[in-house]
Amino acid sequence: MSEKEFLSQLKEHRNIIYKLVHLYANTEEDKKDLYQEIVLQAWKTYSAFRGDAKFSTWLYRLCLNTIFTIQRKTKRIEYTDTAKFEETHFTASGNDEAERLYKAIRTLPETERALISLHLDGHDNREVGELLGITPNLVGVKLHRIKQQLATLLKNI
Amino acid sequence: MDIENVWQQSSGSDDALNKMFQQKDFSNLQSKLPLNKLKRNLVTGIILAVLITALYVAVIFYVEIWQVYVSLGTLSLFNIFIAYDSRKLYRSINVNISTTNSLKEELQKNYNGFQRWWRIQERLGLFVYPIGAAGGFIMGGVLGSGKPVEAFLYNPKILLILGATIIILVPLCYFGARWMFNYAYGKHLAKLKATIDELSEAF
């Protein structure tokens, strides 16, 4: 893949970067650092992309591995029935439902956020397991629990 | 709410991300990955080890005290070993994010890198500090008192002070180094470990 093709693919899939960074960044500084690191790491490693997997799966893996490896400010939003969610800066083109969903997902533990976002983006349990390093069975069990939790959360947001 | 549908339909835009794509040369971007910092620390450590060893060799030629020869000679050998070990670690650390490792493997790679670095620092603390403290004490004492080394060490009080110096300085340096390591990377390592455990446990 040439650099030009790579950049065009990256721009085409920028929504993956955007969505994941907004699930994990706790401050504006975190967000900028994550964007920079993901773009830099993608640029440094794109020559290794052989096209065996979809570009979106490759980018997902790169984003998650970068996000979890970098030092970020820790600020977990704890869920309670009356929790305030103003901390989330996500704006989904005026889509209220998407914003509510993001806010709910951000209250989950970090590995669960990765799991649900991969699932919602259409990756099957085997792919999710491979990306995270867990078995597909565990992915299934965990997803079931997360969806129940999200349903409860969404009623309260 | 059909969460699959809502998620897939959602999109957003961000000036910070758009600006990132407008960069003309991505090689100008600076990586902030902790392993990069660790690699920089390793380079600093190697340079320091070489400089200190050169200083030891100069002192060996200048001071004619055999105990100091033994002490500084041993320290020089340890320094060379640590510089070699650090270089080996430096070469083995790949700071690029893997696009073939799973998240768990990638986190483990990072965690192991830090642990190996700390083991080098531990060896430094346990072997180099006591010899360094003893050598420094004897050299300082002999030069300060103007007595030959045997006469200086003949006094039981001096031997007691030497022992106390080693007992106080070695743990102080060791725990000081551990504190600095924890201060710089402790939270990050705890988080890496917690995530690895989270991914390892059967939910």
Interface residues (C-beta under 8 A of the other chain):
Chain A: L7 L10 K11 R14 N15 I17 Y18 K19 V21 H22 K31 K32 D33 Y35 Q36 E37 V39 L40 Q41 W43 K44 T45 A48 F49 W58 R61 L62 L64 N65 T66 F68 T69 I70 Q71 T74 F90 T91 A92 S93 N95 E97 A98 R100 L101 Y102 P109 E110 T111 A114 S117 L120 D121 G122 E130 L131 L132 G133 I134 L138 V141 K142 R145 K147 L150 L154
Chain B: M1 I3 E4 V6 W7 Q8 Q9 S10 S11 G12 S13 D14 A16 L17 M20 F21 Q23 F26 S27 L29 Q30 S31 K32 L33 P34 L35 N96 I97 S98 T99 T100 N101 S102 L103 K104 E105 E106 L107 N110 K187 H188 K191 L192 T195 E198 L199 A202 F203
